[in-house]
């Protein structure tokens, strides 16, 4: 890596005498004395009159340095604030552009900013670094369908995640123009601010930013990077119950679902779905919404003469051969909100003559307004845009991607519809930070099976960082590990069962009786140790974790042939004191001392454990252990555990009893502040207690104190 050149002490003395010698002894050179710098407690950035620039991490001692292609005419320092906070910036101005490095006052965040002062070719990239810091491990997401994660490679759209064995990390990505970014790391240097070569010229006034975030901890640094993007673009956090798809259990008819382009011939497609709804209701796991996949609208066939796929939408309306009375009429029968799928526009669609288009997608706001209004009238609550990787990808230029996504989002928001992205590239994850109503994203390939688990977990990390909730895709309710992982995602939970193949017991573990999902606070994600392990190709068992309040949920599975179990240190999952580890599958647990570890034994190729802290009173509240997430906020909105355990319990209107389980060093006493309880059951051998809790009369909640 290129370093700054320092003159020797003799050269300094000869050039400027004792004063410069004193300056040298203080750590500056005559060249550095002319540098303009900005800094905070974590990072320092500076420009030299020569056009050289440098960013240095104070903690990790990592250096990124480069040089402008043209010597700047001036360098200045300025300050201000934006959505990411207060900042100081050093700008270097040439005839053609202004290149700036912005350091944020209260965060380890750096924004590299380039603004064109005149039109020109797409060749003067900023920033370009001589090299990345040596010896760091690399992780990124490939510019391919569903943005698959990669170790040892750096994808062109970012984000790039670089880290060491001590888990110091940096994340580098575009700050805008996400779908036309082209970051490269090659012999010519690191072109961190590059744009797709198909864009040959840049107009006067064009601006492009590159974001750098530093931190301790790999997932926490990714989260900090994502929060910075959200703040930059004005997106607020999306709650995990923001719409019906996030809040409640539903049914999907997409690829790998039993009724994907398939139905009971006697009942017809719509009759089959009505029967499905009734069956779930009879089994006590009522559906709260229904997804209609690509079968619901008319499509072209084959390919056009120029090779364009013709089986896109001819018109984006309910297929009259399936919906003879229209979508609104079927909604009146179903009495459930819909999620609707969308492809791209077929070559023979009349839309191509009516609306402004970009490749196979429509840009025109008029189309999107009319479509959103139609969907709203038809009972639609979520619009799912599929095939974003290729067929429904707009042209690669500076305007069309943003126009396509923006007009779609604004029209749907005006009608109260949320959006889900499907088959995304990495850029779509980042672009979603511009649109508040983009709430969920598909994170792995079609059909949620064992071979998708790694992809699901690593891409859920990216989704969470940028403020999205991950969707695993469809599976059958009899597949318990998929049910568990989907519930732990914090995102949608939905199945595609045949009408006579529903495992109601598995589904009841995911929800309350009113189909409100009992989920963790954040998606389940690989722990930091997995990044170091996978970057080293160790093929160790996967350990992924999430949490509901202070309780931690841990899912693990082997990726080698000989592993029978894995040992998980409490510190790896963020638990600092003593805790009780509950094997959810085997219905048994053990007390773990502070700083200790617990084993997870693989049965049928996976393991699931719940870990709850034990307070000073010797009590650890596990919650409702029949549920996958025993201490979910939708059941237990408040749990504190200091000298005494205070527990709030919420019931659906259909529920009269919730059994609370926990660990106690000695038989606990329960005081009821609202509602009522049965007797406390206590096992002196296991130290587990159970108590049946009932809501207050005429209400749907209870309050307990356990001591």
N, C-alpha and C positions, 0 to 999 in steps of 0.2 A: 504494500500500500504506500502511495506517495505521502510523504510527511512534509511539514513546513521546514524550510531550510533555516538553520540558525547560524549566524556568523560566530566565529570563535571569539574568545574574550580579547585577544590581541587585536583583532580586526576592529572590534567595537571601540577599544581605547584609542586606536590610531585614528578612527573616523571622527569621534566626537568627544573624546576626553573623559574627565572624571564624572561629569553629569550623566553621560550615557552609560558609563561603567556602573554607576549606582542603579540606573534603570535596568541594566542587564541583570544585576544581582537580584533585583526585585522580580525578575521573571518576564521582562519584556525586551524586545529588540527595536531598533529604529523602524523596521518595517511594521512590526506589530504596534508600535506607538502610533502609526498612521492608520491603523485599522479602526473601523467603526464596529462596535460590538453591542449586542444586547444579551441579557442573561436573566435567569432566575436561579433558584437554589439547586436545580437539577441539570440544567442545560445551558450552554453558552454558544452563541452564534456570532460570526463576524465576517465582514467583507474587507478585503485589502484593495488599495487603489489599482493593483494589477488586474483585478477581476477575480482573484482567488477568493474562495469562501470556505468556511469550515463550521461544522456543528459538532460540539463535543459533549458527551455525557459525563457529568461530574462523578457519578457513582460507579458506573461500569467502565469509565475511561475509554468508551468507544468513540471513534472519530469518523465523521463523514466529511470529505473535502472534495472540492472541484474547482473549476475555473470557467468563467464566461468565455465565449468564443471571441468576444471583442472587449477591449479595455474600456471600462465605463468612463463616462465623462464626469460623473459626480456620484458621490455616495452620501446618503443622509440617514439620520436616525429620526424616527417619529413614534408616536404612541397613540393609543385609542382603545376602543372596545368593540366587540361584536357578540354574536350569539354564544361564542365559546368563552367569553370573558375579556378582561383587560389584557392588553398586549403592548409590547414594544417591538419595533420592526426596524431592520436596517435594509435600505433599498439601494441598489446599484442601477444607474440609468445609463443606457447606451442610446444611440440614435434610433434603434429599432424597437427597443423594449425596456421595460422596467422589471428587474428581478428583485424580489424581496424575500427576506427571511423573518418571519413573525414568531416571536417567543411569547407564550402566554404567562402572565404573572404568577398565577396560583395553580398551575398545572404543568406536568411534564409533556407539553404539547407544543409542536412546532409546525407552522404552516409556511411552505414554500409557495410563493405567489409570482406568476409571470403575467405581465400585461403587454400586449402588442401596441406599439405607438404608431406603427404603419403596417399595411398589409405586406405579407411575405410568405415565403415557402415554409412548410411544416418541417423545419430542420433544426431550428435553434431551440433545443430542449433545455428546460430548467426545472428541477436541478438535474445535473449529471455528476455523479460521484466517481472518483477514480476507482474505488473498490468498496465493497462492504467490509465491515470489521472482520478480521480473520478469526477462524476457529468456531464460528457460531453455527448452530444447527438451524436448518431451514424448514419452514412449513408454509404452505399456501394452498390455494384452490385453483384447479385447472379451468381454463376457458373452454369447458365442455358441458354437455347437458348435466344438469343438477350440480354443477360446480364441485366435482369430486375433490376431496382433500388429497394433498400430496406432501410427502416428506422428501427433503433433498432437492426439491425443485421449486421454482418461483413463477407462478402464473402471471400472465400478461396484464390481467385486470386487477391483481392484488386481491385482498391485502397480503403483504409479505409479513411473516412472523419470524423473527430471528431471535434466538435465545441461547443461553449457555446452561451448563449443568447446575448452576446455582439458581436457575430460573429467572435470571435477569433477562428482560425481553424488550424488543422494540417492534413496533408495527408500522409499516410504511404502505401507503395506498394513495390512489387519487383522492382528491377532495371534491371533485366535480367531474362532469363529462365522463361518467363512470362507464358507459357502454361503448365508448370509443377510445378508452385508455389503452396504452400499449407500453407497459413497463418492461424493460429488458435488462438483463445482467449478462454482459458478454465481454469479449476482448477489448471493445472500445470503451468500456466503462459501464456504469450503472445508470441507465437512462430512466430515472424514477418518474420524471414528468412527461414521458413520451405519449404521443397520440398515434392512432392507427395510420399506417402509411397510405391508406386509401384517401385520407384527407390530405390533399397536396398543398393547399394554401390556407393561411389563417388571416381573417379580416382585421382591419384596424379596430382596436378596442377589445379584441378577444382576450379573455382571461382564463387561466387554468391554474389550479392549485394542487399541491401534493402535501399530504398530511403525515407527520411523524409523531408517534406517541411512545414514550419510554416508561418502563415500570418494573416492579418486582413482582413476579408471578406471571405465568403465561396467560391463563384465562382472564385474570384480573386486568392485565394490560390490554388484552383484546376487548374486554368490556369498556375500559377507559377510552380506547380508540373509537368504539362504536358510539359511546355517549357523546364524544366530541363531534362526530358526524351528525348525530341527531340534533345537538344544540346548534350546530352550524346551519342546519336546514330547517330548524324550527319544529321538529317533531317531538311531541310529548310521549312519555311511556304509554304503551298499550296495555291495559289491564288484561289479566287472563280470563276475564269474564266479559270482555268488551262487546261481544255480540253473541247470538245464540249458538253459533258454531264453537265458540270458545267456552261458553258457559255450560252447555248441556250436551248430552249424548245424541248422536245422530246416525243416519244410514247413508251409505255411499253406493253408487251404481257404476263406479268407474272401472277401468281396466283391472282385472283380477277379482272384481266383485262377482258374485254368482249371477246377478241379473244385468251384467254388462252385455248389451245387445242380445238379451235372452230373457224369456218370460214364459209363464204358463199359457199355453195356447188357448186353453178354455177361458181364461180370465182376461187375456189381452195384457198389454204392457201396463196400462194404468190400473187395471183391476188387480194385477199381481202386486203392484206397489201398495195399493190400499190394503190388500190381504197381509202384506208384510207389516205394515203399520199396526194392524189389529193384533197380529201375533205377538209382537213385542209388548204391546199393551197388556195382553192376557197374561204374559209371563212376568209382569211386574217390573219391566225395564222399558218404560215408554220412550218412544222416539220424540225428539224435540224439533228435528228438521229432516229434510230429505234432499240428497244431492242428485241432480239430473245430469248425467254425463253427455257426451257428444251425440248420443242417439236421439236427443230431444229436438234437434233442429235439422232441416234438410241440408244435404251436402252434395257436392259434385262427385264425379267418379273418375278414377284413373289419373292420368297426367295430361297436361296440355301439350301442345306441339313444341313449346320451348322448354319442356321439362318441369314446369311448375306443378306442384302437387294439387290435384283438382278436388280432392275430397275434403276441402275446407267448406266454410259456410257459403251457401248460395244466398240465403237470406237468414238473418239472425232472428228467427221467430219460431214458435213451436211448430213442429212438423204436423201438418193437417192429417196425415195418415195415422198418426199416433194420438194426437190431441184434436179430435174433430170439433170440439167446442172451444178450443183455445186454452192457453196457459192459465188465464184467470179463472176459468170454469173449473179446471182441475184443482187449482188451489182451494177453491170453495169446497171441493169434495175431500181433499187431503187434510185441510185444516192444519197444515204445518208449513212453516216457511221453507223456501227452497234455496239451495246452493246450485248455481247453474254454470256449466262448463262452456268454454268458448275456444274455438280453433283459430284459423286464419281465413281470409277471404278467397274463395275458389276463383279460378280464372274466368269462369262463365257467369260470375255473380253480376247482377245489375248494379251493385254498389260501385263497381269499378268505373261506371259512367256517371255516377251521381255524386261521388265524394272525392275529396283529395286523398290520395293514397301514398304510401311508401312501401314499395315491394308488395307484400300481401296483407298489409294492415291499413286501417283507415285512420287518417289524422284528423279529419274534419270534426270540429266541435259539434256541429249540427247532428251528425250521426250518433255521437256518444250521448248527447242530450235526449234524443228520441229513444235510443236503446235503453238508457237508464230509466226513463219514464215508463216504458213498456214493461221492463222487469219489475219495477216497483208495483205497478198495477197487478202483475201476476204473482205477487207474494214472495218475490225474491229478496233475500237478505244479504247474500254474498255472491259476488261475481268472480268466477275463477278463470283467469287468462292463462291458457296452456300454450305449449309449443313456443315458448319465448326464446328458445335457443337458436332456432333456425327459421321455420316456416312462418312464425308470427314475430319475427325480428325485423324491425324497421331497417331502412338503409343506413349504412355507416356514414354519417356526416354530422355536422355540428348542431343540427336543429331537429331532425326527425325523431330520434329516440326520446328526447324530452317532450316533444309535442305529442307523440303517441301516448306515453305514460301519463303525462300531465292532463291531457284532455279526457282520457279514460277516468283518471282518479277524480278530477273535479266534477265531472258529470255524475258519477256514481255517488260521490259525497253529497251532492245536491239532493239526491233522492234517498239518502240515508243508507246506502249500500256499502258494505265493506268489500275489500278485494283480496283475493289470494293469487299469488304468482306460482306458476307451475312450469317445470323444465327450465329453471332459471340458469343463467350464467352468473359468475360472481358479481358482475356489475349491477345486476338487478337487485341483489341484496342491498348494496350501497345506495342505489337510486331510490329505494323504498323510503329512505329517510326524508325524502321531499314530500311524502304524501301520508297524511295522518290516517287515512282509511285503508291503507295497505297494512293488513294486520297479521296475515298468515302466509306461509310459504312452504312448498313441498321441498323436502331436504334430501330425498333419496329416490331411487328409481322405482318403477311400478311394482306393486305387490310387496308388502312389508313382510319379509322373511328373514331367516337367520343371516343370509349373505348380505343383507342390507344394514345390519346393526352398526358396524363401524362407520359407514357413511352417514347414517342417521345421527349418530352421536357427534361426530366431528362437525357436520354441517349445522346441527342444532346449536353448536357453539357460535358459529357465524351468525345464525339467525338471531340468537339472543343478543349478541353484541350490538346489532343494528336496530333492535327494538321490535323484532318480529317473533311470532310464535310458530314453532315448527310443526308441520303435519307429516306424519310418517307414511301415509297412504294406507290403502284398505288392507284388511286381513279378516280372518274369521274368528269369532268369539271363542271357539274351542282352543285357540292358540294362546295359552296363558302367558308365556314370556312376552309375546307381542302386545297382549293386553296390558301387561305391567309397564313395558317400555313406553307405549303410547300414552298411558296415564301419566307417567313420570315426565313426559315431554312438556307438560303444562299447556299444550296446545289442544287442537281438536282431538276428540276420541270418537271414532266411528268405525263401523264394521260393514261387511257386505255379505252377510250370511244367506244361505238358502233358507227358505221359510221353515223347514223342518230340521235345521241344523244349528239352532241357537243355544248357546251355553249361557243360560240366565245367571247361574251362580257366579261365573267369571265376571259377567257384566255388572252384577250388583256390587261387586267389590270396587268398582270404579266410581260409584255415584250414590247420591241420596235417593230416596224413593220417588222424588219429583224429577229425576234424571239430571239434577245439578251435579256437575262433576266435582269429585274430591281430588284436587290436584296439588302439586307442590307450588312453591312460590316462583321458581325459575326452572327452565328445562334441565333435564338430566344431561350431564356433559362429562367427557373424560377428565379425570383429575390430572393435575400438572405432571405427575410422574409418568403418565402415559406418553406425553409428548417427548420427553427425554428417552423413554424406552423405545418408542416406535421410530424415532429418528435414528436410533442405534440398531434398528432391525432385530430387536431381542425377542419378538414374538411372544411377549409376556401376556398373561391374562389381562383382559380389559377390565378396568375398574372405573366406573362412572358414578357420579353422585349429584344429588340435588338436595333441597331442604324445604321443609314446611315449618316456618318459625325457626326454632333452634334444633328441631329434630332433623336428622339427616337420613336420606334414603340412598342406599348404595346397591347398584346392580353390577354383577360381574359375570364374566364367562371366559372359558379357555379359548386360546387361539393356537395352541399347540396340542399334540396328541397325548402328552403324558401328564398334563396338569390335572390334579384332582381337587385342588383348592387354592385359594390365594389368601395371603395375610395382609390385612389393611391397617396401617397405623392410624390412630385417631387424628394425629396432626395433619395427615394427608387429606382428611375430609373436613378440616377446620374445627375440630372439637378439641378444646384445650384442657378441660377438666375430666373428672371421672364420668363414665357413661355406661349405659346398659345397651347391649347389642342384641337385638331380637331377630332371629332367623325366621323370616316371614313364611317360608315354605315348610320348615320342620316344626314350627310352633314351639320354639324353645329359645332361651337366651342365656346371657351371662353378663356379669358385672365386669367392666374393664377399668383398671386404674388409670389415673391421669398419665398421659404419655405412653400408654400401652397400645396394643394392637389386638385385633380380633380376626379369627379365621372365617372364611366363607367357603363352605363345602359345596362343590358342584354336583348337582343332581339333575340328570337329563340335560347336561350341558350348560347349566347356568345356575346362578345363586342370587338371592335377593335378601337384603338385611335392612333393618331400621335401627338407627342409633339415636338414643335420646340422652341428653345430659342429665346427670344426677346432681341435685342441688345440695346445699349445706344441710338441709333437713333430711338427707338420705332418700329423697323421693325423686323418681324420674317418671314423668307421665308419658306413656306410649300412645294413648289415645284409643281409637276404635280399631283394634287389630284385625278385624274381619275385612277392613278396607285396605286397598293397596297403599294409600297414603293415609296412615292412621291419624295424623294430627293436622289434616288439611284445614285451611282457614275457613272454608265454607261449612265445616262442621264445628271447628274450634276456633272462633274468631279471636280469642284471647287466652293465652296460657302464659303465666309467669311462674317461675320456680326459684324462690330464694329461701327465706326461712320457712315459708309455707307455699304450697302449690295452689294457685288460683286458676280455675278452669271455667271458661264460658262455653256452653254447648248450644248449637243451633239445630233445630229440627225442621223438616219439611212438614206441611200440613197433614201428610199421610202417616207421619211417624209418631209413635208414642214412647219409644224406648231407645236409648243409645247406651251401650255398655262401654264403660271407660276402664281401660287396663293400664297398669303401671307397675313400677318396681318400688319397693319400700324396704328399708333395712329392718323395720319392725312393723307390726300391724298398724296401719294408719287409721286416723279418725277423719270422718268426713262431716263437714258442716255445710248445710244447704242454705244458700242465700236467696235462691229463686228456684222454683220447681220442687221436685222431690226425688228421693232415691230409695232403692231397696237396700238390704243389708250388705255390708262390705264382706266379700269373700277374700280370704288371705291364705296363701300357701307358705308355710314357714320354711319349707325346703327350697322352693324356687324364689321366695320373696316377692312373688307376684300378687297383686291385688286386683279385684274386679268389682265394679259397682254399677248396677243398672240405674240410669238417670232418666227422669221423666220431665217433660216441660211444665212450666207453670200453667195453671188452669187458665184456659182461654188465650194462651200465648204459644210461642214457638221457640222458647229458649229456657236455659237453666244456668245457674251459677253455683259453683262449688268451691269450698276451701278444703284442701287435703293436707293433713299435718300428722 
